[in-house]
Amino acid sequence: MSRKKKPLPLLENITITDIAAEGKSIARVDDLVIFVPFAVPGDVVDLQVKKKKHHYCEAEVVRFVQYSEIRQKPFCQHFGICGGCKWQNLPYEEQLKSKQKQVFDQLTRIGKIQLPEMNPILGSVKTQEYRNKLEFGCSNKRWLTKEEVASGFKYDNMNAIGFHITGAFDKIYPIEKCWLMDDLSNQIRNEIRDYALSHDISFFDLREQTGLLRDIMVRNSNTNEWMVLVQFKFKEDGDEQKALDLLKYIGDKFPQITSLLYVDNQKCNDTFGDQTVNVFKGKDHIMETMDDLQFKVAAKSFYQTNTEQAYHLYSVARDFARLSGNELVYDLYTGTGTIANFIARQAKEVIGIEYVEDAIQDAKVNSQINDITNTQFYAGDMKDILTDAFIAEHGQPDIIITDPPRAGMHSDVIGTILRAEPKRIVYVSCNPATQARDLELLDGLYQVTAIQPVDMFPHTPHVENVVQLEHR
């Protein structure tokens, strides 16, 4: 016979005391740490434990006994369900305090190295409609809220366009209005939904791999250009014509769209980096500006999703590099060469390295567009490209700027940097935890001399951090 599991406890009158990682808050009962979503410090709550480990547990609020004085009313009707913007109930000033503390805690706890005093975090210029890109999933399996399930209400169909629900990969929570991007993105998405429903266009079934309409990407730029890319899966006779009719309708309805694209994606997932992007109307790209520079952003291009704040992030990196005009700079994980081109006029030469070949082609185009002639770009796995032989051929860098993905830098890359011995390193990170790990590995030869957190994503727990390191 299987042993019966003990029922998980209900904890009453518990005070939330702090903010934790991943947007959760913290309460403590004796020596037990409790992680709680959608609560703020000062809330007094009753908690239902959902998962219990030896030293911590995870719980949900089942009743608010008393609301915190700092709690604010979320502005989005989808708060608490779609999974994004988990800090809308926390005033922005408190969000910034928490992010500053998060960076400090991770650098000290994980890095265990001597640090200078941190600069105050740079808050985002905008806290609503700050994104220049959103992606929406399309599914025939609509996520139902607890209230909808309890009511027993039956929808005529279960089609939905919106965001994936955490822990339910094949279900989509329908979004009526998202506050993260200019409202035109909501109008475009909802118009695609309404047209598809009224013209009997099937929505994708991720498990069965059937259905025509599967994903939508919307981008805009500070030059007032808009890109819309719709992913389909052509299978039945007439699917392609249905897709083209939808695109014509959207293109006519929204003349603001300057780049209307589509993909016939036959894969099991919605990534389209390896797919052919077809232009239905307009150009295959939109243009962004930063300083007096122009950047071409294609469908597959990476560009920081908070345009205005990206300028401040890159300005910090440029200031930390302390360029005089005579330096050879290596820009690692250069993406589409945004940082490389942003600093090129203050350097003698900039060499950018990036894994994605399409991104490197964009980087070269962006140099050409801006008449920048002192950049070189190379595509390949960083640990394979950045070698002692590469440095011997291209020159020892005076400055290295590195902006790796969330996983941080490979140990081989760190080893090559240490052997190259640039006089200064500027480390831009979207994950202070892996940044701290890498800083510890660099600590033998390099001392951290400046730290600047930058908030790119208001109402989320994510934070960018820029660190300056000087050769000892």
N, C-alpha and C positions, 0 to 999 in steps of 0.2 A: 504494500500500500504506500502511496505517495504521502509524504508528510504535508500537513496543512500549513500554509504560510500564515504567520501571525499578521493580523490586520495592522496596517500602518496607522500611527497615532494621529489624532487631531490635537493641535497645540493652540491654546487659547490665550488671548491678550499678550501677544508677542510684539515687541517694539522693533521696528526696522532701524538698524543703527548705521549702515554704511552702504556704499556702492561697490559692487564686485565687477569682475570682468564679464564680457559678453552681454552687458546691459542688465545683469541681474543685481539684486540688492542682497544685503546680508542681515541676518538676525543671529543671535546666539542664545542658546539655552544650556547653562552650565558650560561644559567643554565642547558642546556640539555646535558646529557652524552650519547654518541653514541658508541655502541659496534660494531666492524668491524672485520670480519675474514680475514686472509691472507694479512694483511698490517703490516708495521713496523713503529716505531717512526721515524718521519721525512718525511714520504711519504706525498705528497700533492695530494689529490684525489677528484673526484666527486663521491658522494654517493647517491644511491637510497635507501630510507628508506623502510624497509620491515615490520617492526612491531613498533608501537609507543605506549608508555605508558606515564604516567604523567611526570615523571622525567627522563626517559631514552628512547632510541629507539635502534633498531637493524637495520643495514644497510649493503649493499653490495657495493663493489667498482665497478663502471661502467667505470671509466677511471682514469688512472694514469696521473696526470698533471705533476708531478715531482717525481722521485724516490729518496728515502732517501739515504744518503751517506753510511749508515751502512747496507743497504740491500745487501744480497748476493743471487746468483743464486741457486735455489734448485737443488739438484743433482738427484732427482728421477723424472721420466717421469710421475708418477701418482700424483705428488704433487697437492694439492688443490681439489682432487676429492675423493680419497679413504677415507679421514677422519682422517688418522693418520699423524704423523710427521708434525704437523701444523706450526712448527717453523723452517723448513728448510731454509726459507728466512731470518732468523735471525742468525748472527754469534754466535758461541757457547759461546764465552765470554759474549755476551749480554743475551743469554739464562740463563746463570748462575747468572748474576746480577738480572734478573727478578725473578728467583726462590728464591734467597736469600731474596729479597724484599717481595715476596709472603709469605714466612714463617714469617718474621718479622711482616708484616701487620696483618696476621691472629692471631698470638699469642697476639699481643697488642690490636687489635680491638675487638676480640672475648673473649680472655682470661682475659683481663683487670687486669693483675697481674704484680707484680714486676719481671723484667727479668734481667739476667746478659747480658753482651755483647755477641752477637752471634759469634761463630767461622765462618770463611769463608767457604762457601759450598765446599764440596769435589766433583770435577768434575769427570765424568766417564772416566775410563781408555780408553775405546773405544767409538767412536761416530757413527760408522757404524759397522754392523754385530756384534752387542753386545748382541743380544737376543739368548737364547738357546731354545726357543719354539715359534711357530706360529701356528695359526689355520686358515684354509681357508674354506669358505662355498662353496657349489656347488649348482647351481640353473639353472633352465631352463628359468629364467627371467633375462637376462643381463641388467645391468644399462646402459642407453645411455646418453652420455654427451650432453650438449646443442648444441655443434657443430654437433654431429652425428644426433640429431633430426632435426636441421635446414637444414642439407644437404639432408635429405630424403633418405639416404643410407639404404638399406635393407640387413640384414644379412641372410645367408642361414639358420642358426639356432640361437637361443638366449641363448644357453648354455654358462655358464661361471663358472670359479673357481677363487675365490679372496676374497674380503672383503665385508661385509655388508655395505650398504649405510645408514647413519643416516637419520631417518625419512621414510625409505622405507624398512621395515623389511624383505620383501620377495625378494628383488632384490640384486644382487651381482655385484660389479664392478670388471671386469676381471683384474687380476694382471699378468703382464709379468715378472717383476723383482722387488722384494722387497729388499731393502738395509739393512734391520734390522737384517738379519741372514746370515750365510755363504751361498754362492751362490749355494751350492748343494741343498738347500731347494727349490730354484727356478727350478733347473733342475728336481727334483723329481715331484714337483707340475705340471710343464708343461708337463712332460712325461705322468703323469696320465691323464691329460686333453686330450692330443693328442690320447692316446690309447682309452679312452672312446669314443671320437668322431668318431674314425675310426672303432670301434667295436660295434657301435650302443647301447652303454650303456646309459640309460636314466638318466638325471640329475633331482635332487629333485625339486618338486614344493611345497613350504611351505604352500601355501593356500589350495591346493587340497590334500596334504599329499600323493603324488605319486612320483615315480621315484626311481631309485636304488642308485645312487651315491649322498651322502648328505653332507659329511664333511671330512676334512683331518686335522690331527694334525701331525706336524713334530717337533721333539726334537733332540738336539745334546748335547754333553757333552765335558768337557775339557779333557776327556780320549779318544776322537775321536770315540765315539760310537754314533750311530744314531738310533732313534726310529721313525717309521712311523705308525700311526693308521688311518685307513680308516673306516668311518661309512657308512653303507649301510642300506637300508630298503628292505628286501626280501619280495616280494609279488607275483610276477608272477612266473610261472614254468620256471626254468632255471636261475633265478636271482642269486641263490647261486653259481652256476657253473661259471656264468659270473664274479662274484666277485672274486672267487678263481683264475680264469684265469688271471684277472688283477693283483692280488697280486703276482702270480708266475712271471709274466712279469716284474713287478717292482723289485721284489727280485733278479731276474737274472740280470736285467739291472744295478742295484746299489748294488754291493756286500758290500758297506760301511754300509748298513743298517744291524744293529746287532739285532734289535727288530722290527719285522714286525707283526702288530696286526690288528684285525678288530672287529667291533661291528655290530650286527644286531639290529638296533635301531628302534623300532616300535612306539616310542613316538611321540608327536607333536613337541618336541624341540630337539636340538642336544646335550644337556647335557648327559653325559654317566656315571656319578658318581654312578648311581644305575643299570648300565647295566653290563652284562658279557663281559669281554674283552677276545677275543680268540687269541692265539698265532698261527700265520701262519708259521713263520720262526724265528729261533733264540731264544732269551731270552724274558722274560716278563718285563725286566727293562734295564736301562742303569746305569752306575756308574759315579758319579761326585766326585771330590776331592776338599778339602779345608783344608789348612794347611797340616797336615799329616793325615787327616781324610778322610774316604771314605763314600759316601752317595749313597744308592740305590734309584733310581728314577723310579718308576713305572708309568704306563699311567695315573693313577688317583692322583699321588703324586703332592703336591705343592712344588715347589723349585723356589727360586728367579730367574727371567728370565734373569737377567744380572749377569752371574756367577762371573766374575772378580770383579764387583762392590759390589756384595753381601759379598765378603770377607771383604771389607773395611767397609761396613755397620755393619757387625757383630763384627768386631774389635772395632769399636766405642762403640757398646753396651757393649762389654767385658771390655773395658777400663773404661767406665762410672760406671760399677758395682763395680770396685775397689776390686776385690776378693783377699783374703789372703789365701784361702784354707780351712777355718774353717766354711764357711757359708752354711746355708740351703737356696737354691734359688728356688723360684717358677717361672716357665716359662709359662706365660699365653698365650693362642692361639699359642701353640708350633708348630702346623702344623706337619711336619714329623720329628720334634725334631732337626732341624738344629742348632738353637741357643743353645738348651739344651746340645747337644753333643759337640758343639763348646766350651762351657765354663766349661764342667763337670770336666776336669782335674785341673781346678783352684778352684774348690768348694768342700765342704764336701759332699753335696748331691744336686741333682737337681730334682724337681718334675715338670713334664710338663702336661699341661691340654689342650685338644683340642676337638672340637665338632665332627670332622669326625673320625669315628672308623678306617677306612682304613689308615688314616694318622698316627694314634697312633700305629697301627701295624708296619708301616714303621719306626716310631721313635724307637720302640723296636729293630727292626732288625738292624737299623743303630748303636745303642749302642752295639749290639752283634758283628757286623762286626768290630768295632773298639776297642773291648775288654774293653768297658766302663761299669762298674758295679755299679756306684753310681747314676743311674737315675731311676726314676719311671714315668710311663705315665698313664694318665687316660682320658677316652673318655666320653664326654657328654656336654650338654649346660653349658657354663661357669657359668652363674648365678645360675644353679642348683648344679654344682659340687663344686665350690669355695664358701663354706659356713663356718660359725663359727664352725660347727661340724667337717667339713673336716680338718680345721686348728688344732682343738683340737686333732684330731687323728694323723695327720701327722707332726705336729710341727709348731711353729710360724716361718714364713720366716724371715731371716735376710735381704734378697734382693728379690725384685720382678722385673722381666723383663716382660714387656707386649708388644705384637705386634698385636693389634687387627685389624679387617677388617676396611674398609673405614668408616663404621658407628660409629667407636669408641667403648668405653666400656659401657655396660649397667649400669644404676645407681645402681643396686643391687650389681654389681661387685665392683664398686667404694666404696660403703658402707662397703663391707667386707674387702677391702684393708685398709680402714681407721681404722677399728676395729682391724685388724691384726697388724698395726703399724710397718711395716718393717723399718729398719733404712735408707734404700735407695730404690728408684724406678727408673728403667730405662724404659722409654716409647718410643718405636719405632713406628712410624706412617707413613702411606702412605697418610694421609689426615690431614694436619696441622690445618684445620678448626675444625674438631671434636676433634683433640688432644687439641686444645686451650680450647674448651668447658670443656673437662675432667680435664684439668689442673686447671681451675677455681674452680671446685668441690673439688680438692685435696688441694687447696691453704691454707685451714685453718690449716692443719697439716704439709704440705710439702712446701718447698721453692725450686724453680727452680734454680739450680746452674750451669748448663752447657747446651748449645744448639748447636747441630751440624747437619746442613742440608747436605743431601747426594743426588747427582743426579744419579738416576738409569736408567732414560729414556730420553736420549738426543733427541732433536727435538720435544719433547712433553712438555706440561705445568706441567706434574706430577713431584712431588718431595717428597722424604722421609725426615723425620726429627727425630732425636734422642734427647731426653731430659733427663737430670739427675735431680732427685729430692732428697733432703735430708730432713730427719725428723727435724722439728723445735725444 
